[in-house]
Amino acid sequence: MHGRRYCEGHLARVATRVAIRVDRGPAFASLAVAAAAVLAASPAAADEPRSATEPRLMMETGELTSVIDAFDEGDTFDLNFSFGFEHASKSAKIRRETYIAAPGLSTGGYTSNLLNVASYSEATSKFNMRLDVGLYRDLALYLRMPLILNHSRELTDLDGSADQQSVALAGAPGEQLFSLPFTSPNRSGIEYLAVGLDVNIMNQARDRTKPTWLFGVEGRFPVSEPMHACTESPKSGQVKCADPTDINRNNRTDVDFEGERIAQRDPGVSRGTIGLEVHTYLSKRVKYVEPYGGFKALFEFQQESSDYGLTDLQTSLVNHPPLVGTVMLGMMIIPWENREKFTGLTFDLRFTGEYHSEGRDYSELFDALGSSDASSLRQPQWAAFRENEAYSVAACRSGDPRACAPSVIDEGSQRTYFTGLSDVQPYGSYRASASVTWRAAELVKFQLGAGFRHDQGHGIGGDQPCNSQYKDSIGAAGPCRRQNDDGSFTVTGSPNPNYRPTINAVGRRFYVNDSNTFDIFASGTFMF
């Protein structure tokens, strides 16, 4: 969609004007005309003849670094509309830490993370829509809106784990966190609305000596209900999508310490965050190939109206979504194109590496743990401790247990409820994809491709009991203290209100391994 290459034609016209305008005799005029003919013919002979209606297909950059134009020579305004379908199927194995001495688990001398819990499967179908509007030369505004047609999750048996649920899914003594098989309700709706701006800082179509360099920024805004932990098969008397503050999950306020937001909710589909993505890509076409590379970074900021708000307290260790950084390398191969008919074929081979930082996120166990009725997850935890007025070393030694702790729970502080969001540990992802783009006509093109992604194994419950950044008085320290030899205490931090021992303590944490995703995608673009 860029301006036409006219360098050779411009030189030819200059030489022709010289031949016509200079009045220095027939010999000089003949020489000038010959020079004009050479300049006009020599570069164009390799590319085909040029005319006022010359096709611009080969002058455009590849799909990744292409930015539509406006107010260009012979092209005042450009608008592209794209629509596409994407389906992704993910599988993973959920395991848990254990100290059980058994073959394949542990010798009893250390804690392993090899206890089979469940086989995880996830399927997502999306309808993607995108509108690009040219603003000026190499500057475009775009809108994107992924519409999730269906998103499903399921946990099933993993090598006999369904027969050992009381061990693999144990919570506090006598309770089980959830049951296998576990099925989440189907989710659908608009994932987010993205508004972005792309600019080509350099453009090979305008200057053949330089590569094409794109820089862009994108904002993502939630327009649908945030995701909430739900179960497709609640127990008798319970509801599918209870509020986190509904301790017994019956959609009524009927026990102590329940919150005021008791209500049946929708499963939701958005992440409940506002995202900011920055990206840059560089490509250089050399005859029939165009190698490229680049990176992007996604920053997300949680909304207080989502379930992030229930865990956003001062002494929380991690309550922000993970940062995702991406590095991309690939090559576009153009084996055939017909300039006169504006048609062509492009193959795209791409490798992508991602880094996900530690952050609170919607893990593979989000629904299963978030909809659990286990008391160890449902009962609230208070945000602060206070000084114990009954504390006395002498009274403690005389047998009064109430006098032994220098601090006690402050029941006047904010209560924290478990939402299903968990502290996901950092990990890397690797994806390889291949696609083909067919330029069917001047204003129409289609794309078809497939990809495979692998996620490294990582923990999905890594909250720590204490936040060492806050070391206030011994009264506010709660259990975050160390007793000295002389009987005094040293404060080591402040209690993390999001710490749940049944899923966060060493020996109880969950892990995800062997996570693989296969995806296929297809799209069509109409250019105006």
C-alpha positions, -999 to +999 in steps of 0.1 A: +000+000+000+030+023-002+039+049-028+053+038-062+089+034-069+097+061-094+134+066-090+144+050-124+115+068-142+125+101-127+161+098-140+148+089-174+125+119-176+153+142-165+176+129-192+148+133-218+142+169-208+179+176-212+179+162-247+148+182-257+157+215-241+194+218-248+201+235-281+237+225-289+234+207-322+222+174-335+252+154-322+246+165-286+209+159-289+213+124-303+237+116-274+212+129-248+184+109-263+205+077-263+214+083-226+177+087-218+169+055-235+195+036-215+184+051-182+148+043-189+155+007-200+183-008-180+168-010-144+133-016-156+143-045-179+149-067-149+116-057-132+093-055-163+080-023-181+065+005-160+035+026-168+011+050-151-010+021-139+020+000-128+010-027-101+025-021-067+025-057-054+062-063-051+069-028-037+050-037-005+067-051+026+058-085+040+026-091+061+043-086+095+058-051+088+032-038+064+015-005+074-013+009+052-010+044+040-029+076+034-021+108+014+004+090-007+010+095-044-019+080-063-033+065-031-051+091-010-068+067+015-065+031+026-087+009+048-084-028+055-109-051+071-098-085+083-117-114+098-104-148+109-110-179+129-086-195+154-088-228+173-064-239+200-062-271+219-041-274+250-031-303+272-010-305+303-003-326+334-010-313+369+013-327+396+018-319+433+046-319+458+047-347+483+069-362+510+053-397+506+080-424+504+070-444+474+086-456+441+087-427+417+078-401+443+103-397+472+125-417+494+111-399+524+142-378+528+131-349+506+100-334+489+094-341+452+068-326+428+059-359+411+026-368+426+001-372+398-030-350+402-049-346+369-047-344+332-057-309+320-073-302+286-085-268+272-101-258+239-106-223+227-123-211+195-121-174+185-134-152+158-110-123+152-119-090+137-095-062+128-099-028+111-068-008+098-072+028+088-044+047+071-037+081+087-007+093+068+024+079+050+035+048+069+012+056+098-020+036+106-046+032+133-061-002+140-088-018+160-089-055+171-116-074+188-112-111+195-146-128+201-143-161+220-169-184+206-162-211+231-136-217+259-138-250+278-116-266+305-115-301+320-095-321+346-095-359+343-076-389+357-038-390+353-024-425+355-047-436+383-049-403+402-087-405+403-084-435+425-061-416+450-080-384+452-080-383+490-042-381+488-035-362+456-062-335+464-060-334+502-066-301+519-067-296+556-071-329+577-103-346+566-111-324+535-106-327+498-100-296+476-121-308+446-131-339+428-122-356+396-134-354+369-138-316+371-155-296+343-156-258+340-186-241+323-182-230+287-172-194+283-179-170+254-179-133+247-155-105+237-121-111+252-110-074+249-111-044+226-076-034+213-067+000+199-033+004+183-010+027+163+016+014+139+043+034+121+071+024+097+101+043+108+120+030+077+104+015+046+123-005+020+096+002-005+105+039-004+143+034+000+157+001-012+189+007+007+172+004+041+151-023+058+116-019+069+113-011+106+079-010+123+071+003+157+037+001+174+018+005+206-015-011+215-040-007+244-063-035+254-096-027+272-120-052+288-155-049+276-169-082+290-174-097+325-141-108+341-135-145+346-149-160+378-142-194+392-171-218+385-179-254+383-203-272+359-213-297+386-219-280+420-228-301+450-264-303+462-275-269+476-246-250+460-245-228+429-222-230+399-206-196+402-207-185+438-190-152+450-157-158+467-172-143+499-200-169+499-183-193+523-208-222+519-215-214+482-253-214+485-260-179+473-271-167+507-256-149+536-261-173+565-228-179+582-203-157+601-177-137+582-194-139+548-191-108+526-217-084+514-214-093+477-232-126+479-246-132+444-247-158+416-222-147+389-215-154+353-184-174+344-170-143+325-145-144+297-121-114+300-090-112+321-102-082+342-071-062+332-061-033+311-032-042+288-005-021+272+016-038+245+046-023+227+061-040+197+088-035+170+097-056+140+124-053+114+125-070+079+145-068+047+135-083+014+161-099-007+146-111-040+123-140-030+129-141+007+123-116+035+138-125+069+125-106+099+127-104+137+114-083+165+100-083+200+070-072+220+061-067+257+027-069+273+020-051+306-013-057+323-029-036+351-056-053+372-090-037+376-104-033+412-138-045+399-124-079+390-114-106+415-079-090+417-096-064+440-103-090+467-066-098+471-051-063+466-038-055+501-007-037+513+011-067+525+003-090+496+035-103+480+022-106+445-010-092+432-002-081+397-006-100+365+026-114+349+047-094+324+050-112+291+080-105+269+082-120+234+111-124+209+102-134+173+123-146+144+111-158+110+113-157+072+088-150+045+093-168+012+077-154-019+079-182-046+055-166-070+037-133-078+020-118-108+023-080-107-002-072-135-029-092-117-019-082-082-016-119-071+010-137-052+019-164-027+038-160+005+050-187+030+058-176+065+080-197+089+081-183+124+096-191+158+085-172+189+099-173+224+081-158+254+090-151+290+062-150+316+073-133+349+059-143+382+024-129+387-011-137+400-030-153+371-057-176+359-039-210+362-050-244+350-065-249+385-083-216+386-119-230+384-112-262+404-096-244+434-117-212+431-150-231+433-139-254+460-160-257+492-130-268+513-130-247+545-092-241+543-099-221+511-133-207+518-127-192+553-115-156+551-081-145+563-076-111+579-052-085+565-035-075+597-025-085+632-025-065+664-007-065+697-019-091+722-028-073+754-027-105+773+009-113+762+031-122+792+062-144+794+055-152+830+018-161+824+028-182+794+053-202+815+026-207+841+004-224+815-019-197+800-018-203+762-035-169+755-004-151+769+022-168+747+017-150+714+028-113+713+003-106+685-032-119+675-055-115+645-071-081+641-106-090+632-113-054+625-090-054+595-101-062+559-109-099+552-093-117+523-112-144+504-097-169+480-108-162+444-090-190+424-063-166+412-029-179+423+007-168+423+021-184+391+059-189+390+079-176+360+083-198+329+092-197+292+071-206+262+082-216+227+061-216+196+068-226+160+043-218+132+039-219+095+014-201+073+006-193+037-009-161+024-025-160-010-031-126-026-061-135-047-067-101-063-057-065-058-081-060-029-084-095-014-060-119+004-063-150+025-041-167+051-041-202+065-016-216+091-009-238+121+013-237+151+027-257+181+035-242+215+053-257+245+053-242+280+080-250+305+070-266+337+062-242+365+045-238+399+009-226+401+008-219+438+039-201+451+027-175+477+050-171+507+037-167+542+055-134+550+063-102+533+097-091+544+093-056+530+071-047+560+088-052+594+067-032+618+062-039+655+061-073+670+024-068+675+018-065+637+041-094+628+018-123+636+036-155+628+063-137+609+087-136+639+117-155+652+123-162+689+157-155+702+176-174+729+167-149+755+130-152+748+126-120+728+114-119+692+128-106+660+103-095+633+109-111+599+080-095+580+043-091+579+018-119+572+008-123+535-031-124+536-032-144+504-011-173+518-031-205+521-010-234+536-031-262+520-019-251+485+011-228+492+031-246+519+061-265+508+050-301+502+014-290+492+021-269+461+008-277+426+028-278+394+020-279+357+042-300+333+042-312+297+020-283+286+015-283+248-008-263+226-018-270+189-035-242+170-049-236+135-059-202+121-074-188+089-082-152+079-093-131+050-085-094+044-104-069+022-085-038+012-102-006+001 
